[in-house]
Amino acid sequence: MLTFPVPTTREEKFNMMNEIKDRLLSKHGTKILAIGVYGSIGQEKDGPYSDIEMHVVLEDGIQLEGHEFIYDKFKIEIGMDQKKDIFKEAAEIDESWPIKAGSFVHITPLYDPTNLFEELRKMPYQASDAVFKVVMREFMIWEPYETVGKLRNNFMSGNFGYLTLGAKDLVWQTAKLIGLANRKFFTTRARTFEESLLMESRPAGYDELVRKVMAGTLEDKEYIYQLCEKLWTGLNEWFAELGIEYKVQELPF
């Protein structure tokens, strides 16, 4: 028989978060600059089974161990970061920026006497368009190009069982590229696909394949493979339109 954690209310979550905040401040005092909650709770979109994710910002030079544990009804994750480190992480642009940037923007402060989180929220937007394009180029080589190679190899060898996984990987990777191209992050991983469909700049072939993945209608393996090829063509045309060249004309050494 399947069992699930006991559902929680927002009031119960905030009572727990405030208890954690008070304990941390009692134990570590002025070493802590700010405490806030992010994720679905930070966006006020949490459900009864959502976990509690907290940023604890420390003075520079202070090191405290983070925690991830299950307590009572709650899954709790507490990150302990020095101020310089969390600001550096918030400003970093990599292929996961569309997934993780929201954790630095949507923060509900529990303790923030100097409005530190207001300053932190600005960091994910500091990079130039050129930086985003460099990241897109590197990611295109690292993931989608390899995924399409695997799709082709397995299709040609008759290993159709891989095509479902390959199609899911390709649309997930493309969703990240869409977030980067539009300089927009997704509110949660669970809403990545539906939110990507609302973004202005998207490659041809994406919509049809991602809707198949969202609906779970991937039974026709040959058709799914053709949709993957269609998306790959669209990705290359889209990169050309964006002025991103990911292939070199001569050896780089």
Summary of the structure (lengths in Angstrom):
residues: 253
radius of gyration: 21.4
end to end distance: 59.8
largest distance: 62.9
contacts: 745
relative contact order: 0.10
helix: 56%
strand: 13%
